[in-house]
Amino acid sequence: MSLDKATVAKIAHLARIKVPDEELESLAGELSQILTFVEQLNEVDTKDVPPMTSVAAQKLRRRKDEVTDGGYAAQVLSNGPETAEGFFVVPKVVE
Amino acid sequence: MTALTQLTMAEALDGLAKKEFTAVELTEAHVRAVEAVRPFNIFITETPDAALSMAKASDERRAKGEAGPMDGLPIAVKDLFCTKGVATTAGSRILDGFTPEYESTVTSQLWRDGAVMLGKVNLDEFAMGSATITAHQGETVSPWSPGAPGAWERKIVAGGSSGGSAAVIAARAALGATGTDTGGSIRQPAGYTGTVGIKPTYGRCSRWGIVAYASSLDQAGPMTRTVEDAAIMLRSMCGFDPKDSTSVDMAVPDFRAALTGDIRGLRVGIPKEYRAEGLSAEIAALWDQGIAWLKEAGAEPVEISLPHTKYALAAYYIIAPAEASSNLARYDGVRYGLRVEGGNLKEMYENTRGAGFGKEVQRRILIGTYVLSAGYYDAYYNKARQVRTRIKQDFDEAFKSCDVILTPTAPSTPFAIGEKMDDPVQMYLIDVFTVPVNLAGLPAMSVPAGLGADGLPLGLQLIGRPFDEETLLRVGHVVEKAANFTATPPFMG
């Protein structure tokens, strides 16, 4: 599998990572190497094999639907790069 | 008296109980050792003041007869565990300035049991790597590197991603350290530094408060200088935690009691597929030696087959990046860490993540994004999860004819910083013997077994049945005794 520059640019956009144009070429090469490496999985017969969803032999636990935590907005916000009046501040998203 | 930093945890507990020294004295000796090993770049954050006040509190508890199972033991914490009030970086610029308001479950249990925190140690960025060379804070140099600190003849890697944890113990600057293991990140650095490391069964240790890499594979574990110490520390780290949905509600045994030395009649599986190409002659010989040691102790080696071994890495390099791409979506410049402004919200995200993540982390997020994207999900991600089922079935089948499995920890000896860095796939191959264990969720440990011709440590890996850490420790203890690994890093003279 070989990825071209345009595909890498598209993935980078989906992943919200800014990749400078001059790095797209070498990144395409590295990612293609990895994808070529993983293609050996096609040799494995997986007909009727269920995809693993959990390695532990247990079901997800259920709990009562009740509030057990919270009430400390100041602590939640304490690491925010920009906050105001109990909220995180982000650039304007509505035109 | 032996220098306090040379003691094992078991010896230190004994000395504290007999009042031969205090927790403050033990901690002061380690704080000085932490300063002395600065050239190796092991610590991201040193916390000497916290250490001394914790040690003082420990002495007070002991005086009142309330000492816990790890009371007064100075340890280091991989900088992937959130520690309340102490910066937690995951080795990444994107967590610049992040100081958690909460404590991870595993570290809180260690403090509950009396351990003393010396500081936070280096790792590969977000635990993605096998050498501890990708952190924003720089690379860690193995204490085993030949030459004087700072003027090494060859800078050797400490392994990774828990390389700081491995290095700090090997350098005698902590009695133990926490690690995490997603594809070998405890066992491989333990093997590379002549230390002991355990990756417990998936679900044994809570993942709550640990910066996530690949949640279905991540597991915390202890790193120490002896198997007995690993048993002591493991007991404090394990336990059910309702805050982690995959934590298993099971009693935690007294692991130390498992070290009986008696392995007579135990069947030790030797997987034939691990003799594959890439295994150095030296390591093959060490493996044979390990088999001979266990045979002498009364165990019975049996050949087993793990036919899908060769596909484990490929499955891992789909599953782990897929989970990482999802887990690392949270670093967006809004709630914590770095923010790099942009013209609008989308640009701010892209600028922040472009500047905040290092190259290897970006590569893995991009691969993960690709394999999960529309049209490729079945071909890559589902296929990998089917192969993962196969790998688990291999182990289930093998454990019908054996009780524990013995393999080398890594296929080659530790390499120098700068080697194996051009081709990401080459670096991935180092984890060929450790990755299958994470995919199958099994417990495994690395025990120091000898030195290679280059004077660098080599480890043997033991793999156990789910939740059978006790057999693992019992056999590891026998290997440890037979190997009698007493070598110390060259800088210690």
Interface residues (C-beta under 8 A of the other chain):
Chain A: L3 V8 I11 A12 H13 L14 A15 R16 I17 K18 V19 L27 E30 L31 Q33 I34 L35 F37 V38 E39 Q40 L41 N42 E43 V44 T46 V49 P50 P51 M52 T53 S54 V55 A56 A57 Q58 L60 R61 R63 Y72 Q75 V76 S78 N79 G80 P81 E82 F88 V90 P91 K92 V93
Chain B: G97 F98 T99 P100 E101 Y202 G203 S216 P242 S245 T246 V248 H308 K310 Y311 L313 A314 A315 Y317 I318 S325 A329 D332 G333 V334 R335 Y336 G337 L338 R339 E341 G342 G343 N344 L345 K346 E347 M348 Y349 E350 N351 R353 G354 A355 F357 Q362 R363 I365 L366 I367 T369 Y370 S373 Y380 N382 K383 A384 R385 Q386 V387 R388 T389 R390 K392 D423 P424 V425 Y428 L439 A440 G441 P466
